Amino acid sequence: MTLRPTRKMIVWILVGLCVLAIPVGLISSYVNASKNADAEFDSSPFRPVIDHLLVLELKGMIMSGSDESAFAKVGTAGWLNRQLRRAQKDSHVKGVLLRINSPGGTVATSQEIQQSVLSFRKSGKPLVVSMIDVAASGGYYVACAADKIVALPGTITGSIGVIMNVYNLEGTERKLGIEANVIKSGKFKDIGSFSRAMTPEERELLQGIIADTYDQFVTAVSTGRHMEVEAVKKIADGRIISGRQAMAAGLVDQMGGFEEAVVVLQDLSRKKFGHSGDLKVIDRRMPTILSVILESASSNISPASLLDQLMPQSMRFSFQKQPLWLMQ
């Protein structure tokens, strides 16, 4: 009598093969990293035991959400903050190149990443920003905390300002026969309601918040770029500018792309740590499934969360509300 493998048996066999592949991958990666210690770039998922420079990135809208776990998508706020903390503690990391391709995002999350950048620099390690297509608003808020900023002539940057959108759908609701009944504890509790026009007092209150946050943004740029506040305000009216215009205005240090930014970082690292020659450059922007699994070993991540992160994006369900308060 011949026993045919069941579907359950096949699944367990595949799982077993995946588990066996982990130690093999570890050994192979370690051996390759050792053999290629003098290679210029490396994208393996393991940090080498040699001094090196790290490439990280910030991309897309800057906002908090479900990206705060160990499995945050590469380039999101949560992922970047976690990588910067690790790099700060890793004695073999002698500098970070941060690639930014972001139109901006929420105020607080942009500030949180900026604080992570400043914290990294306070450890004595240099950080250089390389702007790609767009590094505007919240993206520039993060960039201005770097030691040096490198941008391409056609990079879109600037947009130093804060905006809050409040919509009034009272007329539409009336046409649809919708009536809003609000019970509130104070006159400002439903501020920003879609169901009625904004009162003068509410507008004054919200304008005060925008003015204060704008002042925080301008101060951050002034401090980071060593510019007078009034000089910053001349271009901090929300306008977008090109990379070349930004350099003329003092918002960027040098024209160039990835390679030029690496050269700048290598130079800063040599001046800080006194090493001769160029350090190995490790690119952490392309993690593998194996690296994701290994990182889970040091994190409190549930099996369900791990499965969700390994699942293709097309198979996940996500819903993200448009933030009310943006730096853009």
Secondary structure in CASP SS format (residue, H / E / C, confidence):
PFRMAT SS
TARGET T0000
AUTHOR 0000-0000-0000
METHOD secondary structure of the structure
MODEL  1
M C 1.00
T C 1.00
L C 1.00
R C 1.00
P C 1.00
T C 1.00
R H 1.00
K H 1.00
M H 1.00
I H 1.00
V H 1.00
W H 1.00
I H 1.00
L H 1.00
V H 1.00
G H 1.00
L H 1.00
C H 1.00
V H 1.00
L H 1.00
A H 1.00
I H 1.00
P H 1.00
V H 1.00
G H 1.00
L H 1.00
I H 1.00
S H 1.00
S H 1.00
Y H 1.00
V H 1.00
N H 1.00
A H 1.00
S H 1.00
K H 1.00
N C 1.00
A C 1.00
D C 1.00
A C 1.00
E C 1.00
F E 1.00
D E 1.00
S C 1.00
S C 1.00
P C 1.00
F C 1.00
R C 1.00
P C 1.00
V C 1.00
I C 1.00
D C 1.00
H E 1.00
L E 1.00
L E 1.00
V E 1.00
L E 1.00
E E 1.00
L E 1.00
K E 1.00
G C 1.00
M C 1.00
I E 1.00
M C 1.00
S C 1.00
G C 1.00
S C 1.00
D C 1.00
E C 1.00
S C 1.00
A C 1.00
F C 1.00
A C 1.00
K C 1.00
V C 1.00
G C 1.00
T C 1.00
A H 1.00
G H 1.00
W H 1.00
L H 1.00
N H 1.00
R H 1.00
Q H 1.00
L H 1.00
R H 1.00
R H 1.00
A H 1.00
Q H 1.00
K H 1.00
D C 1.00
S C 1.00
H C 1.00
V E 1.00
K E 1.00
G E 1.00
V E 1.00
L E 1.00
L E 1.00
R E 1.00
I E 1.00
N E 1.00
S E 1.00
P C 1.00
G C 1.00
G E 1.00
T E 1.00
V H 1.00
A H 1.00
T H 1.00
S H 1.00
Q H 1.00
E H 1.00
I H 1.00
Q H 1.00
Q H 1.00
S H 1.00
V H 1.00
L H 1.00
S H 1.00
F H 1.00
R H 1.00
K H 1.00
S C 1.00
G C 1.00
K C 1.00
P C 1.00
L E 1.00
V E 1.00
V E 1.00
S E 1.00
M E 1.00
I E 1.00
D E 1.00
V E 1.00
A E 1.00
A E 1.00
S C 1.00
G H 1.00
G H 1.00
Y H 1.00
Y H 1.00
V H 1.00
A H 1.00
C C 1.00
A C 1.00
A C 1.00
D C 1.00
K E 1.00
I E 1.00
V E 1.00
A E 1.00
L C 1.00
P C 1.00
G C 1.00
T C 1.00
I E 1.00
T E 1.00
G E 1.00
S C 1.00
I C 1.00
G C 1.00
V C 1.00
I E 1.00
M E 1.00
N C 1.00
V C 1.00
Y C 1.00
N C 1.00
L C 1.00
E H 1.00
G H 1.00
T H 1.00
E H 1.00
R H 1.00
K H 1.00
L C 1.00
G C 1.00
I C 1.00
E C 1.00
A C 1.00
N C 1.00
V C 1.00
I C 1.00
K C 1.00
S C 1.00
G C 1.00
K C 1.00
F C 1.00
K C 1.00
D C 1.00
I C 1.00
G C 1.00
S C 1.00
F C 1.00
S C 1.00
R C 1.00
A C 1.00
M C 1.00
T C 1.00
P H 1.00
E H 1.00
E H 1.00
R H 1.00
E H 1.00
L H 1.00
L H 1.00
Q H 1.00
G H 1.00
I H 1.00
I H 1.00
A H 1.00
D H 1.00
T H 1.00
Y H 1.00
D H 1.00
Q H 1.00
F H 1.00
V H 1.00
T H 1.00
A H 1.00
V H 1.00
S H 1.00
T H 1.00
G H 1.00
R H 1.00
H C 1.00
M C 1.00
E C 1.00
V H 1.00
E H 1.00
A H 1.00
V H 1.00
K H 1.00
K C 1.00
I C 1.00
A C 1.00
D C 1.00
G C 1.00
R C 1.00
I E 1.00
I E 1.00
S E 1.00
G H 1.00
R H 1.00
Q H 1.00
A H 1.00
M H 1.00
A H 1.00
A H 1.00
G C 1.00
L C 1.00
V C 1.00
D C 1.00
Q E 1.00
M E 1.00
G C 1.00
G C 1.00
F H 1.00
E H 1.00
E H 1.00
A H 1.00
V H 1.00
V H 1.00
V H 1.00
L H 1.00
Q H 1.00
D H 1.00
L H 1.00
S H 1.00
R H 1.00
K H 1.00
K H 1.00
F H 1.00
G C 1.00
H C 1.00
S C 1.00
G C 1.00
D C 1.00
L C 1.00
K E 1.00
V E 1.00
I E 1.00
D E 1.00
R C 1.00
R C 1.00
M C 1.00
P C 1.00
T C 1.00
I H 1.00
L H 1.00
S H 1.00
V H 1.00
I H 1.00
L H 1.00
E H 1.00
S H 1.00
A C 1.00
S C 1.00
S C 1.00
N C 1.00
I C 1.00
S C 1.00
P H 1.00
A H 1.00
S H 1.00
L H 1.00
L H 1.00
D H 1.00
Q H 1.00
L H 1.00
M C 1.00
P C 1.00
Q H 1.00
S H 1.00
M H 1.00
R C 1.00
F C 1.00
S C 1.00
F C 1.00
Q C 1.00
K C 1.00
Q C 1.00
P C 1.00
L C 1.00
W E 1.00
L E 1.00
M E 1.00
Q C 1.00
END
